[in-house]
Amino acid sequence: MESTPLELSANRLRALLDGMDGGELLRAGAAAMARQHVGSLGVAVRTTLSPDEHEAVARLLAAIEGAYVVVAAAQGDELGAETLREIAGALSRLLGRALSRDEARGVLELCAEALLQDGGETRMQYVALVLPDRTGRQVAYAFADGLRRMVRASGESVMSRLDALARAFGIPHDESAEIAKWVERELGGMSPGMGGD
């Protein structure tokens, strides 16, 4: 069966992230997440998960939230149901289906609620607290840039939010530009899509 463009993009981005220093952020989190029910951004888990697995899931959820905060800027932080479904499908593929589409949508809805309640700046600071190490932050930044390309989220507000995420992570501009080049090289150009202020 032939892969769809979204599946190909997910596979390419996953390979890029896996190859980065700190790439275990997604691998470990997805593996642990596949063994549990995700109940909240605070991570409601079964007792079968070790402390390391709890931490891996929390870090992955933080990376997902960082990506969501960037993508949501395309539609004024209030994404419609169809857009949420599209992002959930992309996220599920990107994580090797460790989360079903419905589970991914549930996580994104929690991200949406937190974003509308607290605002983008506060949520990005939270994500940075959960991801204190440099390599984890670089992977999370690449993850956010890759996911926004996969779902074709573009425009000034999206790019401004992506820059703000880099600042929250303490990633210098030249370094974030280099990461963006890696992601663009893997995923190629973007079609016009959501956003476009």
TINULUM-626682 format. One record per residue (C-alpha): residue in one letter; x, y, z. Coordinates in nm, 3 decimals. Layout:
TINULUM-626682
> A / X / Y / Z
...
//
This chain:
TINULUM-626682
> M / 0.000 / 0.000 / 0.000
> E / 0.140 / 0.337 / -0.103
> S / 0.218 / 0.592 / 0.168
> T / 0.035 / 0.924 / 0.173
> P / 0.231 / 1.254 / 0.164
> L / 0.149 / 1.302 / 0.534
> E / 0.285 / 0.959 / 0.623
> L / 0.600 / 1.024 / 0.422
> S / 0.648 / 1.358 / 0.597
> A / 0.593 / 1.194 / 0.937
> N / 0.847 / 0.922 / 0.858
> R / 1.106 / 1.174 / 0.738
> L / 1.061 / 1.404 / 1.036
> R / 1.070 / 1.112 / 1.281
> A / 1.397 / 0.994 / 1.127
> L / 1.543 / 1.345 / 1.158
> L / 1.437 / 1.378 / 1.522
> D / 1.563 / 1.028 / 1.607
> G / 1.903 / 1.122 / 1.466
> M / 1.937 / 1.438 / 1.675
> D / 2.114 / 1.448 / 2.009
> G / 1.827 / 1.415 / 2.256
> G / 1.613 / 1.226 / 2.005
> E / 1.524 / 0.976 / 2.275
> L / 1.284 / 1.244 / 2.403
> L / 1.028 / 1.130 / 2.146
> R / 1.123 / 0.763 / 2.132
> A / 1.111 / 0.706 / 2.507
> G / 0.799 / 0.915 / 2.555
> A / 0.613 / 0.744 / 2.271
> A / 0.708 / 0.398 / 2.399
> A / 0.589 / 0.479 / 2.750
> M / 0.278 / 0.653 / 2.621
> A / 0.185 / 0.347 / 2.419
> R / 0.160 / 0.158 / 2.750
> Q / -0.067 / 0.400 / 2.927
> H / -0.382 / 0.601 / 2.903
> V / -0.310 / 0.972 / 2.873
> G / -0.555 / 1.144 / 3.103
> S / -0.414 / 1.493 / 3.131
> L / -0.115 / 1.714 / 3.063
> G / -0.013 / 1.624 / 3.416
> V / 0.007 / 1.260 / 3.302
> A / -0.239 / 1.014 / 3.455
> V / -0.059 / 0.681 / 3.433
> R / -0.092 / 0.319 / 3.536
> T / 0.134 / 0.192 / 3.810
> T / 0.324 / -0.023 / 3.559
> L / 0.529 / 0.278 / 3.446
> S / 0.865 / 0.341 / 3.610
> P / 0.966 / 0.690 / 3.730
> D / 1.182 / 0.723 / 3.418
> E / 0.883 / 0.638 / 3.200
> H / 0.666 / 0.890 / 3.387
> E / 0.929 / 1.154 / 3.313
> A / 0.955 / 1.048 / 2.949
> V / 0.580 / 1.086 / 2.901
> A / 0.578 / 1.426 / 3.074
> R / 0.860 / 1.546 / 2.849
> L / 0.687 / 1.423 / 2.534
> L / 0.360 / 1.589 / 2.637
> A / 0.552 / 1.912 / 2.693
> A / 0.702 / 1.887 / 2.343
> I / 0.352 / 1.827 / 2.201
> E / 0.221 / 2.129 / 2.388
> G / 0.504 / 2.346 / 2.259
> A / 0.422 / 2.240 / 1.903
> Y / 0.052 / 2.300 / 1.959
> V / 0.111 / 2.653 / 2.091
> V / 0.302 / 2.732 / 1.769
> V / 0.048 / 2.576 / 1.532
> A / -0.254 / 2.727 / 1.709
> A / -0.127 / 3.078 / 1.637
> A / -0.238 / 3.023 / 1.275
> Q / -0.601 / 3.060 / 1.379
> G / -0.583 / 3.296 / 1.672
> D / -0.530 / 3.014 / 1.924
> E / -0.879 / 2.874 / 1.859
> L / -0.855 / 2.584 / 1.616
> G / -1.168 / 2.433 / 1.467
> A / -1.264 / 2.067 / 1.499
> E / -1.147 / 1.979 / 1.147
> T / -0.806 / 2.137 / 1.205
> L / -0.771 / 1.954 / 1.537
> R / -0.850 / 1.626 / 1.359
> E / -0.582 / 1.698 / 1.097
> I / -0.320 / 1.783 / 1.358
> A / -0.415 / 1.477 / 1.564
> G / -0.366 / 1.255 / 1.258
> A / -0.027 / 1.409 / 1.188
> L / 0.076 / 1.373 / 1.551
> S / -0.034 / 1.010 / 1.566
> R / 0.171 / 0.930 / 1.255
> L / 0.470 / 1.125 / 1.383
> L / 0.472 / 0.921 / 1.706
> G / 0.454 / 0.593 / 1.517
> R / 0.091 / 0.558 / 1.627
> A / 0.188 / 0.530 / 1.994
> L / -0.123 / 0.747 / 2.032
> S / -0.436 / 0.677 / 1.832
> R / -0.585 / 0.969 / 1.644
> D / -0.855 / 1.001 / 1.912
> E / -0.600 / 0.994 / 2.195
> A / -0.388 / 1.253 / 2.014
> R / -0.694 / 1.470 / 1.973
> G / -0.765 / 1.440 / 2.346
> V / -0.413 / 1.558 / 2.427
> L / -0.448 / 1.849 / 2.183
> E / -0.781 / 1.952 / 2.335
> L / -0.610 / 1.972 / 2.675
> C / -0.335 / 2.183 / 2.518
> A / -0.602 / 2.408 / 2.367
> E / -0.775 / 2.453 / 2.701
> A / -0.447 / 2.541 / 2.876
> L / -0.350 / 2.783 / 2.598
> L / -0.681 / 2.970 / 2.608
> Q / -0.671 / 2.988 / 2.986
> D / -0.306 / 3.088 / 3.035
> G / -0.189 / 3.236 / 2.703
> G / 0.099 / 3.138 / 2.478
> E / 0.381 / 3.299 / 2.677
> T / 0.288 / 3.120 / 3.001
> R / 0.247 / 2.784 / 2.829
> M / 0.584 / 2.816 / 2.653
> Q / 0.751 / 2.895 / 2.988
> Y / 0.587 / 2.583 / 3.133
> V / 0.716 / 2.371 / 2.845
> A / 1.066 / 2.512 / 2.897
> L / 1.051 / 2.416 / 3.268
> V / 0.958 / 2.057 / 3.183
> L / 1.237 / 2.041 / 2.922
> P / 1.534 / 2.191 / 3.106
> D / 1.817 / 2.034 / 2.903
> R / 1.954 / 2.185 / 2.583
> T / 1.924 / 1.877 / 2.362
> G / 1.564 / 1.810 / 2.467
> R / 1.475 / 2.169 / 2.386
> Q / 1.639 / 2.147 / 2.045
> V / 1.439 / 1.833 / 1.963
> A / 1.118 / 1.994 / 2.089
> Y / 1.186 / 2.301 / 1.873
> A / 1.247 / 2.081 / 1.565
> F / 0.931 / 1.886 / 1.653
> A / 0.728 / 2.210 / 1.665
> D / 0.870 / 2.336 / 1.335
> G / 0.816 / 1.998 / 1.172
> L / 0.459 / 1.957 / 1.291
> R / 0.366 / 2.307 / 1.175
> R / 0.510 / 2.223 / 0.831
> M / 0.322 / 1.892 / 0.821
> V / -0.011 / 2.064 / 0.880
> R / 0.088 / 2.366 / 0.666
> A / 0.055 / 2.622 / 0.947
> S / 0.213 / 2.940 / 0.818
> G / 0.194 / 3.315 / 0.851
> E / 0.348 / 3.589 / 1.059
> S / 0.176 / 3.490 / 1.384
> V / 0.296 / 3.128 / 1.356
> M / 0.654 / 3.230 / 1.282
> S / 0.646 / 3.485 / 1.563
> R / 0.527 / 3.214 / 1.804
> L / 0.799 / 2.976 / 1.679
> D / 1.059 / 3.248 / 1.745
> A / 0.911 / 3.300 / 2.092
> L / 0.942 / 2.926 / 2.161
> A / 1.310 / 2.941 / 2.066
> R / 1.357 / 3.232 / 2.308
> A / 1.175 / 3.045 / 2.587
> F / 1.410 / 2.754 / 2.524
> G / 1.716 / 2.981 / 2.520
> I / 1.800 / 2.870 / 2.166
> P / 2.001 / 3.143 / 1.986
> H / 1.871 / 3.265 / 1.650
> D / 2.155 / 3.112 / 1.446
> E / 2.093 / 2.774 / 1.610
> S / 1.716 / 2.785 / 1.558
> A / 1.776 / 2.883 / 1.194
> E / 2.004 / 2.582 / 1.150
> I / 1.744 / 2.348 / 1.303
> A / 1.480 / 2.496 / 1.072
> K / 1.707 / 2.426 / 0.773
> W / 1.740 / 2.061 / 0.877
> V / 1.363 / 2.028 / 0.907
> E / 1.299 / 2.205 / 0.575
> R / 1.555 / 1.984 / 0.403
> E / 1.373 / 1.673 / 0.528
> L / 1.019 / 1.789 / 0.464
> G / 1.069 / 2.015 / 0.162
> G / 0.850 / 2.317 / 0.093
> M / 0.507 / 2.374 / 0.239
> S / 0.183 / 2.402 / 0.050
> P / -0.039 / 2.696 / 0.138
> G / -0.247 / 2.586 / 0.433
> M / -0.390 / 2.707 / 0.761
> G / -0.300 / 3.057 / 0.865
> G / -0.128 / 3.305 / 0.640
> D / -0.178 / 3.640 / 0.812
//
